[in-house]
C-alpha cells in the first residue's frame, strides 16, 4: 500500500499518475475528496482530511508500506515561524510512520550542512532532522530551485519581455524540473528493496545564472527576454504588498539570500536528472506562454 500526500499538487499529482499505473494499491490523503479527478477517486482509496492531523495520518497509514510526504506551503498571511510550521505539520506523520514500519519518501531542500540562516530552506532542513530522529526509514529528495517557478512570471515575460527575482543575476542557480522529482519519487515508492536513511540530491544538468536562463528563454520563445534582479529589501517589501505577512516575507528573503550565498553548494551533489533548462523551456514554458 502506497500513501500519497498532496495528490493535487505539482509534484504529488505527477507521482500519483505514475504510481496508479503500476497496479499497486494506492491511498491518497486529500482535504477535499471532491477536488480529486474522477480517475483518482475510482482507482485510489481516499482518506479525507489534513495530513498534519494525527488521527488522519493514523488512518491513512494503517497497513501501509510507503508514504510520500510533502509539506504544503504555509498560508501567505501566516505569522507562525516557518520552522515551527514544518515541524508541527510533520511530527505526527514521522512518528506514526516509524511506529508502523512505513518507509517515507519526502521532499526537502538541497543544502544540508549550510552554516547560516536560510529562511524557508532552514525550515525544510529542520524537518529532515525531525524525521531522522524518529528512526523511520526514509529517502529525502533534496532539491534546488524549481524550474516551474519561472511559470509564475509568464505574464511579464509575454507583456514586457522580462522576468525578475532577487537572485544574483550572474551567479549560477541550480535547478530541477518537477517531472524529474516525480519520476524519482515514484521509483522509490515502487521499490521494495531499499532500507535505512539517506538523502538523494536531485539536480538538473545545467549550471545557469538567471542571466543565462534569460538567454535560453529568449532563444526558445523567439523574442528578447531579459532578467531583472530585484534588491532583496525591495523583494521583501513587494511580498508584503502582495499580501504576505512580514514574518513570512522575511523568511522568503532569507531563502533567497541563502541561495545567493551558495546554500546549494554546501551539500555534495551530481547532475542526476535528465531534464535540461532548455528542454523544460521548450516543453513546458513555451506552451504555457503561447496559451
ChimeraX commands (.cxc) that place a marker at each C-alpha (Angstrom):
marker #1 position 0.00,0.00,0.00 radius 0.5
marker #1 position 1.45,3.35,-1.12 radius 0.5
marker #1 position 0.13,6.51,0.56 radius 0.5
marker #1 position 0.48,9.83,-1.24 radius 0.5
marker #1 position 0.02,13.30,0.22 radius 0.5
marker #1 position -0.68,16.48,-1.79 radius 0.5
marker #1 position -2.29,14.46,-4.63 radius 0.5
marker #1 position -3.41,17.62,-6.47 radius 0.5
marker #1 position -0.10,19.49,-6.10 radius 0.5
marker #1 position 2.50,20.00,-8.83 radius 0.5
marker #1 position 4.63,17.07,-7.65 radius 0.5
marker #1 position 2.02,14.92,-5.92 radius 0.5
marker #1 position -0.29,14.62,-8.92 radius 0.5
marker #1 position 2.60,13.59,-11.19 radius 0.5
marker #1 position 3.70,10.92,-8.72 radius 0.5
marker #1 position 0.11,9.73,-8.40 radius 0.5
marker #1 position -0.29,9.33,-12.15 radius 0.5
marker #1 position 2.89,7.22,-12.29 radius 0.5
marker #1 position 2.00,5.04,-9.31 radius 0.5
marker #1 position -1.63,4.45,-10.32 radius 0.5
marker #1 position -0.45,2.74,-13.47 radius 0.5
marker #1 position 1.74,0.29,-11.57 radius 0.5
marker #1 position -1.01,-1.96,-10.27 radius 0.5
marker #1 position -0.03,-1.34,-6.64 radius 0.5
marker #1 position -2.66,-0.35,-4.07 radius 0.5
marker #1 position -2.75,3.43,-3.63 radius 0.5
marker #1 position -4.25,5.60,-0.91 radius 0.5
marker #1 position -4.32,9.40,-1.03 radius 0.5
marker #1 position -4.85,12.00,1.68 radius 0.5
marker #1 position -6.85,15.00,0.50 radius 0.5
marker #1 position -8.61,17.83,2.30 radius 0.5
marker #1 position -11.44,17.75,-0.23 radius 0.5
marker #1 position -12.07,14.44,-2.00 radius 0.5
marker #1 position -14.42,16.16,-4.46 radius 0.5
marker #1 position -11.47,18.06,-5.94 radius 0.5
marker #1 position -9.70,14.89,-7.00 radius 0.5
marker #1 position -10.01,13.82,-10.65 radius 0.5
marker #1 position -12.56,11.11,-11.25 radius 0.5
marker #1 position -9.95,8.54,-12.28 radius 0.5
marker #1 position -8.18,9.05,-8.93 radius 0.5
marker #1 position -11.37,8.58,-6.92 radius 0.5
marker #1 position -12.04,5.44,-8.93 radius 0.5
marker #1 position -8.59,3.86,-8.68 radius 0.5
marker #1 position -7.33,5.00,-5.26 radius 0.5
marker #1 position -8.65,4.84,-1.73 radius 0.5
marker #1 position -9.21,8.37,-0.37 radius 0.5
marker #1 position -8.71,9.49,3.22 radius 0.5
marker #1 position -10.24,12.93,3.63 radius 0.5
marker #1 position -8.53,15.43,5.92 radius 0.5
marker #1 position -5.24,17.21,6.53 radius 0.5
marker #1 position -2.09,15.11,6.59 radius 0.5
marker #1 position -0.92,17.26,9.51 radius 0.5
marker #1 position -3.72,15.82,11.64 radius 0.5
marker #1 position -2.64,12.89,13.83 radius 0.5
marker #1 position -5.90,10.95,13.51 radius 0.5
marker #1 position -5.99,11.42,9.74 radius 0.5
marker #1 position -2.42,10.23,9.29 radius 0.5
marker #1 position -3.01,7.25,11.61 radius 0.5
marker #1 position -5.98,6.19,9.49 radius 0.5
marker #1 position -4.07,6.69,6.25 radius 0.5
marker #1 position -1.03,4.67,7.37 radius 0.5
marker #1 position -2.99,1.63,8.51 radius 0.5
marker #1 position -1.46,-1.41,6.73 radius 0.5
marker #1 position 0.64,0.96,4.60 radius 0.5
marker #1 position 4.15,0.24,3.31 radius 0.5
marker #1 position 5.32,3.52,1.75 radius 0.5
marker #1 position 4.48,7.18,2.30 radius 0.5
marker #1 position 5.18,10.12,0.03 radius 0.5
marker #1 position 5.46,13.20,2.25 radius 0.5
marker #1 position 5.36,16.84,1.20 radius 0.5
marker #1 position 4.54,19.80,3.44 radius 0.5
marker #1 position 2.29,22.26,1.57 radius 0.5
marker #1 position 3.19,25.96,1.61 radius 0.5
marker #1 position 2.14,27.93,4.66 radius 0.5
marker #1 position -0.70,30.37,4.29 radius 0.5
marker #1 position 0.61,33.62,2.78 radius 0.5
marker #1 position -0.59,35.60,5.79 radius 0.5
marker #1 position 0.62,33.11,8.41 radius 0.5
marker #1 position 2.68,34.70,11.19 radius 0.5
marker #1 position 3.90,31.41,12.70 radius 0.5
marker #1 position 7.65,30.82,12.21 radius 0.5
marker #1 position 8.06,28.56,9.21 radius 0.5
marker #1 position 10.29,26.15,11.12 radius 0.5
marker #1 position 7.51,25.62,13.67 radius 0.5
marker #1 position 5.01,25.16,10.85 radius 0.5
marker #1 position 7.12,22.45,9.18 radius 0.5
marker #1 position 7.82,20.63,12.44 radius 0.5
marker #1 position 4.23,20.78,13.68 radius 0.5
marker #1 position 2.94,19.60,10.31 radius 0.5
marker #1 position 5.35,16.65,10.13 radius 0.5
marker #1 position 5.71,15.43,13.71 radius 0.5
marker #1 position 2.68,13.11,13.85 radius 0.5
marker #1 position 3.36,11.56,10.44 radius 0.5
marker #1 position 7.03,10.85,11.14 radius 0.5
marker #1 position 6.27,9.21,14.49 radius 0.5
marker #1 position 3.35,7.22,13.08 radius 0.5
marker #1 position 5.41,6.00,10.12 radius 0.5
marker #1 position 8.26,4.99,12.41 radius 0.5
marker #1 position 5.98,3.07,14.77 radius 0.5
marker #1 position 4.29,1.20,11.91 radius 0.5
marker #1 position 7.43,0.47,9.90 radius 0.5
marker #1 position 6.26,2.62,6.98 radius 0.5
marker #1 position 9.08,3.95,4.81 radius 0.5
marker #1 position 8.97,7.66,3.89 radius 0.5
marker #1 position 9.97,9.40,0.68 radius 0.5
marker #1 position 9.91,13.12,1.35 radius 0.5
marker #1 position 10.70,16.39,-0.39 radius 0.5
marker #1 position 13.19,18.78,1.18 radius 0.5
marker #1 position 15.83,21.36,0.26 radius 0.5
marker #1 position 19.32,20.82,-1.05 radius 0.5
marker #1 position 21.85,22.45,1.25 radius 0.5
marker #1 position 22.44,20.13,4.20 radius 0.5
marker #1 position 25.47,21.43,6.13 radius 0.5
marker #1 position 24.96,25.09,5.23 radius 0.5
marker #1 position 26.14,27.37,8.02 radius 0.5
marker #1 position 23.72,30.22,8.40 radius 0.5
marker #1 position 20.05,31.10,8.44 radius 0.5
marker #1 position 18.20,30.23,5.24 radius 0.5
marker #1 position 14.59,31.18,5.90 radius 0.5
marker #1 position 12.19,28.70,4.33 radius 0.5
marker #1 position 15.03,26.33,3.49 radius 0.5
marker #1 position 16.12,26.18,7.14 radius 0.5
marker #1 position 12.59,25.08,7.98 radius 0.5
marker #1 position 12.78,22.21,5.48 radius 0.5
marker #1 position 16.19,21.12,6.76 radius 0.5
marker #1 position 14.87,21.24,10.32 radius 0.5
marker #1 position 12.06,18.93,9.23 radius 0.5
marker #1 position 14.69,16.47,7.97 radius 0.5
marker #1 position 16.30,16.35,11.42 radius 0.5
marker #1 position 12.92,15.62,12.99 radius 0.5
marker #1 position 12.19,12.79,10.56 radius 0.5
marker #1 position 15.65,11.30,11.07 radius 0.5
marker #1 position 15.31,11.43,14.87 radius 0.5
marker #1 position 12.26,9.12,14.82 radius 0.5
marker #1 position 14.29,6.29,13.32 radius 0.5
marker #1 position 11.92,5.90,10.38 radius 0.5
marker #1 position 13.44,4.55,7.18 radius 0.5
marker #1 position 13.43,7.34,4.59 radius 0.5
marker #1 position 14.79,8.80,1.40 radius 0.5
marker #1 position 14.96,12.59,1.40 radius 0.5
marker #1 position 14.78,14.11,-2.08 radius 0.5
marker #1 position 16.99,17.20,-1.68 radius 0.5
marker #1 position 16.00,19.79,-4.26 radius 0.5
marker #1 position 17.31,23.14,-5.54 radius 0.5
marker #1 position 15.29,25.85,-7.35 radius 0.5
marker #1 position 12.27,24.55,-9.30 radius 0.5
marker #1 position 12.22,25.43,-12.99 radius 0.5
marker #1 position 8.45,25.72,-12.60 radius 0.5
marker #1 position 8.95,28.87,-10.51 radius 0.5
marker #1 position 9.51,30.67,-13.81 radius 0.5
marker #1 position 5.94,29.85,-14.84 radius 0.5
marker #1 position 4.69,32.36,-12.26 radius 0.5
marker #1 position 6.18,35.07,-14.44 radius 0.5
marker #1 position 4.54,34.10,-17.70 radius 0.5
marker #1 position 2.61,37.38,-17.89 radius 0.5
marker #1 position 5.61,39.75,-17.54 radius 0.5
marker #1 position 7.53,37.55,-19.97 radius 0.5
marker #1 position 4.72,37.89,-22.51 radius 0.5
marker #1 position 3.86,41.53,-21.91 radius 0.5
marker #1 position 7.20,43.10,-21.00 radius 0.5
marker #1 position 9.86,40.63,-22.11 radius 0.5
marker #1 position 11.26,40.38,-18.59 radius 0.5
marker #1 position 11.28,38.09,-15.57 radius 0.5
marker #1 position 12.52,39.24,-12.20 radius 0.5
marker #1 position 13.74,37.70,-8.97 radius 0.5
marker #1 position 16.06,38.69,-6.14 radius 0.5
marker #1 position 18.63,36.05,-7.09 radius 0.5
marker #1 position 22.04,37.32,-8.19 radius 0.5
marker #1 position 21.96,37.86,-11.95 radius 0.5
marker #1 position 25.34,36.32,-12.78 radius 0.5
marker #1 position 25.57,33.60,-10.10 radius 0.5
marker #1 position 24.69,30.04,-11.18 radius 0.5
marker #1 position 21.44,28.81,-9.65 radius 0.5
marker #1 position 20.96,25.05,-9.61 radius 0.5
marker #1 position 17.56,23.93,-10.88 radius 0.5
marker #1 position 15.37,20.85,-11.20 radius 0.5
marker #1 position 12.16,20.08,-13.09 radius 0.5
marker #1 position 9.23,18.70,-11.09 radius 0.5
marker #1 position 8.78,15.88,-13.62 radius 0.5
marker #1 position 12.19,14.55,-12.64 radius 0.5
marker #1 position 11.32,14.81,-8.95 radius 0.5
marker #1 position 8.10,12.90,-9.53 radius 0.5
marker #1 position 9.89,10.19,-11.51 radius 0.5
marker #1 position 12.47,9.69,-8.75 radius 0.5
marker #1 position 9.84,9.65,-6.01 radius 0.5
marker #1 position 7.60,7.19,-7.86 radius 0.5
marker #1 position 10.54,4.85,-8.48 radius 0.5
marker #1 position 11.39,4.83,-4.75 radius 0.5
marker #1 position 7.78,4.28,-3.75 radius 0.5
marker #1 position 7.57,1.26,-6.05 radius 0.5
marker #1 position 10.94,-0.13,-4.95 radius 0.5
marker #1 position 10.59,-2.55,-2.03 radius 0.5
marker #1 position 14.33,-3.20,-1.55 radius 0.5
marker #1 position 15.79,-0.04,-0.01 radius 0.5
marker #1 position 16.33,0.35,3.70 radius 0.5
marker #1 position 17.87,2.82,6.15 radius 0.5
marker #1 position 18.07,6.59,5.98 radius 0.5
marker #1 position 19.59,8.58,3.12 radius 0.5
marker #1 position 19.45,11.86,1.23 radius 0.5
marker #1 position 19.22,11.90,-2.57 radius 0.5
marker #1 position 20.11,15.25,-4.16 radius 0.5
marker #1 position 18.21,15.77,-7.42 radius 0.5
marker #1 position 19.83,18.37,-9.65 radius 0.5
marker #1 position 19.38,19.16,-13.31 radius 0.5
marker #1 position 22.28,19.05,-15.80 radius 0.5
marker #1 position 22.67,22.84,-16.09 radius 0.5
marker #1 position 24.73,25.35,-14.17 radius 0.5
marker #1 position 22.99,28.53,-15.32 radius 0.5
marker #1 position 22.73,32.01,-13.87 radius 0.5
marker #1 position 19.43,33.89,-14.20 radius 0.5
marker #1 position 21.05,35.97,-16.97 radius 0.5
marker #1 position 21.88,32.75,-18.85 radius 0.5
marker #1 position 18.35,31.47,-18.26 radius 0.5
marker #1 position 17.01,34.65,-19.89 radius 0.5
marker #1 position 19.12,33.94,-22.97 radius 0.5
marker #1 position 17.71,30.43,-23.29 radius 0.5
marker #1 position 14.15,31.69,-22.76 radius 0.5
marker #1 position 14.72,34.29,-25.50 radius 0.5
marker #1 position 16.02,31.67,-27.92 radius 0.5
marker #1 position 13.17,29.28,-27.11 radius 0.5
marker #1 position 10.40,31.87,-27.45 radius 0.5
marker #1 position 11.98,33.67,-30.40 radius 0.5
marker #1 position 11.68,37.04,-28.68 radius 0.5
marker #1 position 14.00,39.04,-26.41 radius 0.5
marker #1 position 13.57,38.32,-22.71 radius 0.5
marker #1 position 15.86,39.80,-20.06 radius 0.5
marker #1 position 16.41,39.13,-16.40 radius 0.5
marker #1 position 15.91,41.89,-13.84 radius 0.5
marker #1 position 17.47,41.46,-10.41 radius 0.5
marker #1 position 15.36,42.97,-7.63 radius 0.5
marker #1 position 17.18,44.14,-4.45 radius 0.5
marker #1 position 16.39,41.85,-1.53 radius 0.5
marker #1 position 14.89,44.71,0.51 radius 0.5
marker #1 position 12.54,45.61,-2.37 radius 0.5
marker #1 position 11.67,41.93,-2.86 radius 0.5
marker #1 position 10.62,41.70,0.77 radius 0.5
marker #1 position 8.50,44.85,0.51 radius 0.5
marker #1 position 6.79,43.55,-2.64 radius 0.5
marker #1 position 5.84,40.32,-0.89 radius 0.5
marker #1 position 4.13,42.26,1.89 radius 0.5
marker #1 position 2.37,44.45,-0.68 radius 0.5
marker #1 position 1.03,41.26,-2.30 radius 0.5
marker #1 position -0.41,40.03,0.98 radius 0.5
marker #1 position 2.40,38.15,2.72 radius 0.5
marker #1 position 2.83,38.58,6.45 radius 0.5
marker #1 position 6.02,40.50,7.36 radius 0.5
marker #1 position 7.42,37.39,9.07 radius 0.5
marker #1 position 6.83,35.18,6.02 radius 0.5
marker #1 position 8.33,37.85,3.75 radius 0.5
marker #1 position 11.48,37.84,5.91 radius 0.5
marker #1 position 11.72,34.06,5.57 radius 0.5
marker #1 position 11.33,34.22,1.78 radius 0.5
marker #1 position 14.05,36.88,1.72 radius 0.5
marker #1 position 16.25,34.69,3.93 radius 0.5
marker #1 position 15.82,31.81,1.49 radius 0.5
marker #1 position 16.91,33.90,-1.50 radius 0.5
marker #1 position 19.81,35.36,0.46 radius 0.5
marker #1 position 20.99,31.83,1.24 radius 0.5
marker #1 position 20.67,30.87,-2.44 radius 0.5
marker #1 position 22.79,33.89,-3.32 radius 0.5
marker #1 position 25.35,32.80,-0.70 radius 0.5
marker #1 position 25.69,29.27,-2.09 radius 0.5
marker #1 position 23.47,27.10,0.10 radius 0.5
marker #1 position 23.03,24.55,-2.68 radius 0.5
marker #1 position 26.81,24.14,-2.95 radius 0.5
marker #1 position 27.03,23.13,0.73 radius 0.5
marker #1 position 25.76,19.62,0.00 radius 0.5
marker #1 position 27.62,17.28,-2.39 radius 0.5
marker #1 position 25.59,16.53,-5.48 radius 0.5
marker #1 position 25.78,15.29,-9.04 radius 0.5
marker #1 position 23.67,16.28,-12.01 radius 0.5
marker #1 position 21.47,13.19,-11.91 radius 0.5
marker #1 position 18.28,14.49,-13.57 radius 0.5
marker #1 position 17.74,14.39,-17.30 radius 0.5
marker #1 position 15.66,17.50,-18.00 radius 0.5
marker #1 position 17.75,20.50,-19.04 radius 0.5
marker #1 position 16.50,24.05,-18.64 radius 0.5
marker #1 position 16.38,24.42,-22.43 radius 0.5
marker #1 position 14.30,21.25,-22.75 radius 0.5
marker #1 position 11.97,22.42,-19.98 radius 0.5
marker #1 position 11.52,25.80,-21.69 radius 0.5
marker #1 position 10.63,24.06,-24.94 radius 0.5
marker #1 position 8.24,21.52,-23.43 radius 0.5
marker #1 position 6.66,23.49,-20.58 radius 0.5
marker #1 position 7.32,27.24,-20.65 radius 0.5
marker #1 position 6.76,27.80,-24.36 radius 0.5
marker #1 position 3.32,26.08,-24.45 radius 0.5
marker #1 position 2.31,27.97,-21.30 radius 0.5
marker #1 position 3.29,31.32,-22.81 radius 0.5
marker #1 position 1.60,30.53,-26.12 radius 0.5
marker #1 position -1.65,29.56,-24.42 radius 0.5
marker link #1:1,2 radius 0.2
marker link #1:2,3 radius 0.2
marker link #1:3,4 radius 0.2
marker link #1:4,5 radius 0.2
marker link #1:5,6 radius 0.2
marker link #1:6,7 radius 0.2
marker link #1:7,8 radius 0.2
marker link #1:8,9 radius 0.2
marker link #1:9,10 radius 0.2
marker link #1:10,11 radius 0.2
marker link #1:11,12 radius 0.2
marker link #1:12,13 radius 0.2
marker link #1:13,14 radius 0.2
marker link #1:14,15 radius 0.2
marker link #1:15,16 radius 0.2
marker link #1:16,17 radius 0.2
marker link #1:17,18 radius 0.2
marker link #1:18,19 radius 0.2
marker link #1:19,20 radius 0.2
marker link #1:20,21 radius 0.2
marker link #1:21,22 radius 0.2
marker link #1:22,23 radius 0.2
marker link #1:23,24 radius 0.2
marker link #1:24,25 radius 0.2
marker link #1:25,26 radius 0.2
marker link #1:26,27 radius 0.2
marker link #1:27,28 radius 0.2
marker link #1:28,29 radius 0.2
marker link #1:29,30 radius 0.2
marker link #1:30,31 radius 0.2
marker link #1:31,32 radius 0.2
marker link #1:32,33 radius 0.2
marker link #1:33,34 radius 0.2
marker link #1:34,35 radius 0.2
marker link #1:35,36 radius 0.2
marker link #1:36,37 radius 0.2
marker link #1:37,38 radius 0.2
marker link #1:38,39 radius 0.2
marker link #1:39,40 radius 0.2
marker link #1:40,41 radius 0.2
marker link #1:41,42 radius 0.2
marker link #1:42,43 radius 0.2
marker link #1:43,44 radius 0.2
marker link #1:44,45 radius 0.2
marker link #1:45,46 radius 0.2
marker link #1:46,47 radius 0.2
marker link #1:47,48 radius 0.2
marker link #1:48,49 radius 0.2
marker link #1:49,50 radius 0.2
marker link #1:50,51 radius 0.2
marker link #1:51,52 radius 0.2
marker link #1:52,53 radius 0.2
marker link #1:53,54 radius 0.2
marker link #1:54,55 radius 0.2
marker link #1:55,56 radius 0.2
marker link #1:56,57 radius 0.2
marker link #1:57,58 radius 0.2
marker link #1:58,59 radius 0.2
marker link #1:59,60 radius 0.2
marker link #1:60,61 radius 0.2
marker link #1:61,62 radius 0.2
marker link #1:62,63 radius 0.2
marker link #1:63,64 radius 0.2
marker link #1:64,65 radius 0.2
marker link #1:65,66 radius 0.2
marker link #1:66,67 radius 0.2
marker link #1:67,68 radius 0.2
marker link #1:68,69 radius 0.2
marker link #1:69,70 radius 0.2
marker link #1:70,71 radius 0.2
marker link #1:71,72 radius 0.2
marker link #1:72,73 radius 0.2
marker link #1:73,74 radius 0.2
marker link #1:74,75 radius 0.2
marker link #1:75,76 radius 0.2
marker link #1:76,77 radius 0.2
marker link #1:77,78 radius 0.2
marker link #1:78,79 radius 0.2
marker link #1:79,80 radius 0.2
marker link #1:80,81 radius 0.2
marker link #1:81,82 radius 0.2
marker link #1:82,83 radius 0.2
marker link #1:83,84 radius 0.2
marker link #1:84,85 radius 0.2
marker link #1:85,86 radius 0.2
marker link #1:86,87 radius 0.2
marker link #1:87,88 radius 0.2
marker link #1:88,89 radius 0.2
marker link #1:89,90 radius 0.2
marker link #1:90,91 radius 0.2
marker link #1:91,92 radius 0.2
marker link #1:92,93 radius 0.2
marker link #1:93,94 radius 0.2
marker link #1:94,95 radius 0.2
marker link #1:95,96 radius 0.2
marker link #1:96,97 radius 0.2
marker link #1:97,98 radius 0.2
marker link #1:98,99 radius 0.2
marker link #1:99,100 radius 0.2
marker link #1:100,101 radius 0.2
marker link #1:101,102 radius 0.2
marker link #1:102,103 radius 0.2
marker link #1:103,104 radius 0.2
marker link #1:104,105 radius 0.2
marker link #1:105,106 radius 0.2
marker link #1:106,107 radius 0.2
marker link #1:107,108 radius 0.2
marker link #1:108,109 radius 0.2
marker link #1:109,110 radius 0.2
marker link #1:110,111 radius 0.2
marker link #1:111,112 radius 0.2
marker link #1:112,113 radius 0.2
marker link #1:113,114 radius 0.2
marker link #1:114,115 radius 0.2
marker link #1:115,116 radius 0.2
marker link #1:116,117 radius 0.2
marker link #1:117,118 radius 0.2
marker link #1:118,119 radius 0.2
marker link #1:119,120 radius 0.2
marker link #1:120,121 radius 0.2
marker link #1:121,122 radius 0.2
marker link #1:122,123 radius 0.2
marker link #1:123,124 radius 0.2
marker link #1:124,125 radius 0.2
marker link #1:125,126 radius 0.2
marker link #1:126,127 radius 0.2
marker link #1:127,128 radius 0.2
marker link #1:128,129 radius 0.2
marker link #1:129,130 radius 0.2
marker link #1:130,131 radius 0.2
marker link #1:131,132 radius 0.2
marker link #1:132,133 radius 0.2
marker link #1:133,134 radius 0.2
marker link #1:134,135 radius 0.2
marker link #1:135,136 radius 0.2
marker link #1:136,137 radius 0.2
marker link #1:137,138 radius 0.2
marker link #1:138,139 radius 0.2
marker link #1:139,140 radius 0.2
marker link #1:140,141 radius 0.2
marker link #1:141,142 radius 0.2
marker link #1:142,143 radius 0.2
marker link #1:143,144 radius 0.2
marker link #1:144,145 radius 0.2
marker link #1:145,146 radius 0.2
marker link #1:146,147 radius 0.2
marker link #1:147,148 radius 0.2
marker link #1:148,149 radius 0.2
marker link #1:149,150 radius 0.2
marker link #1:150,151 radius 0.2
marker link #1:151,152 radius 0.2
marker link #1:152,153 radius 0.2
marker link #1:153,154 radius 0.2
marker link #1:154,155 radius 0.2
marker link #1:155,156 radius 0.2
marker link #1:156,157 radius 0.2
marker link #1:157,158 radius 0.2
marker link #1:158,159 radius 0.2
marker link #1:159,160 radius 0.2
marker link #1:160,161 radius 0.2
marker link #1:161,162 radius 0.2
marker link #1:162,163 radius 0.2
marker link #1:163,164 radius 0.2
marker link #1:164,165 radius 0.2
marker link #1:165,166 radius 0.2
marker link #1:166,167 radius 0.2
marker link #1:167,168 radius 0.2
marker link #1:168,169 radius 0.2
marker link #1:169,170 radius 0.2
marker link #1:170,171 radius 0.2
marker link #1:171,172 radius 0.2
marker link #1:172,173 radius 0.2
marker link #1:173,174 radius 0.2
marker link #1:174,175 radius 0.2
marker link #1:175,176 radius 0.2
marker link #1:176,177 radius 0.2
marker link #1:177,178 radius 0.2
marker link #1:178,179 radius 0.2
marker link #1:179,180 radius 0.2
marker link #1:180,181 radius 0.2
marker link #1:181,182 radius 0.2
marker link #1:182,183 radius 0.2
marker link #1:183,184 radius 0.2
marker link #1:184,185 radius 0.2
marker link #1:185,186 radius 0.2
marker link #1:186,187 radius 0.2
marker link #1:187,188 radius 0.2
marker link #1:188,189 radius 0.2
marker link #1:189,190 radius 0.2
marker link #1:190,191 radius 0.2
marker link #1:191,192 radius 0.2
marker link #1:192,193 radius 0.2
marker link #1:193,194 radius 0.2
marker link #1:194,195 radius 0.2
marker link #1:195,196 radius 0.2
marker link #1:196,197 radius 0.2
marker link #1:197,198 radius 0.2
marker link #1:198,199 radius 0.2
marker link #1:199,200 radius 0.2
marker link #1:200,201 radius 0.2
marker link #1:201,202 radius 0.2
marker link #1:202,203 radius 0.2
marker link #1:203,204 radius 0.2
marker link #1:204,205 radius 0.2
marker link #1:205,206 radius 0.2
marker link #1:206,207 radius 0.2
marker link #1:207,208 radius 0.2
marker link #1:208,209 radius 0.2
marker link #1:209,210 radius 0.2
marker link #1:210,211 radius 0.2
marker link #1:211,212 radius 0.2
marker link #1:212,213 radius 0.2
marker link #1:213,214 radius 0.2
marker link #1:214,215 radius 0.2
marker link #1:215,216 radius 0.2
marker link #1:216,217 radius 0.2
marker link #1:217,218 radius 0.2
marker link #1:218,219 radius 0.2
marker link #1:219,220 radius 0.2
marker link #1:220,221 radius 0.2
marker link #1:221,222 radius 0.2
marker link #1:222,223 radius 0.2
marker link #1:223,224 radius 0.2
marker link #1:224,225 radius 0.2
marker link #1:225,226 radius 0.2
marker link #1:226,227 radius 0.2
marker link #1:227,228 radius 0.2
marker link #1:228,229 radius 0.2
marker link #1:229,230 radius 0.2
marker link #1:230,231 radius 0.2
marker link #1:231,232 radius 0.2
marker link #1:232,233 radius 0.2
marker link #1:233,234 radius 0.2
marker link #1:234,235 radius 0.2
marker link #1:235,236 radius 0.2
marker link #1:236,237 radius 0.2
marker link #1:237,238 radius 0.2
marker link #1:238,239 radius 0.2
marker link #1:239,240 radius 0.2
marker link #1:240,241 radius 0.2
marker link #1:241,242 radius 0.2
marker link #1:242,243 radius 0.2
marker link #1:243,244 radius 0.2
marker link #1:244,245 radius 0.2
marker link #1:245,246 radius 0.2
marker link #1:246,247 radius 0.2
marker link #1:247,248 radius 0.2
marker link #1:248,249 radius 0.2
marker link #1:249,250 radius 0.2
marker link #1:250,251 radius 0.2
marker link #1:251,252 radius 0.2
marker link #1:252,253 radius 0.2
marker link #1:253,254 radius 0.2
marker link #1:254,255 radius 0.2
marker link #1:255,256 radius 0.2
marker link #1:256,257 radius 0.2
marker link #1:257,258 radius 0.2
marker link #1:258,259 radius 0.2
marker link #1:259,260 radius 0.2
marker link #1:260,261 radius 0.2
marker link #1:261,262 radius 0.2
marker link #1:262,263 radius 0.2
marker link #1:263,264 radius 0.2
marker link #1:264,265 radius 0.2
marker link #1:265,266 radius 0.2
marker link #1:266,267 radius 0.2
marker link #1:267,268 radius 0.2
marker link #1:268,269 radius 0.2
marker link #1:269,270 radius 0.2
marker link #1:270,271 radius 0.2
marker link #1:271,272 radius 0.2
marker link #1:272,273 radius 0.2
marker link #1:273,274 radius 0.2
marker link #1:274,275 radius 0.2
marker link #1:275,276 radius 0.2
marker link #1:276,277 radius 0.2
marker link #1:277,278 radius 0.2
marker link #1:278,279 radius 0.2
marker link #1:279,280 radius 0.2
marker link #1:280,281 radius 0.2
marker link #1:281,282 radius 0.2
marker link #1:282,283 radius 0.2
marker link #1:283,284 radius 0.2
marker link #1:284,285 radius 0.2
marker link #1:285,286 radius 0.2
marker link #1:286,287 radius 0.2
marker link #1:287,288 radius 0.2
marker link #1:288,289 radius 0.2
marker link #1:289,290 radius 0.2
marker link #1:290,291 radius 0.2
view
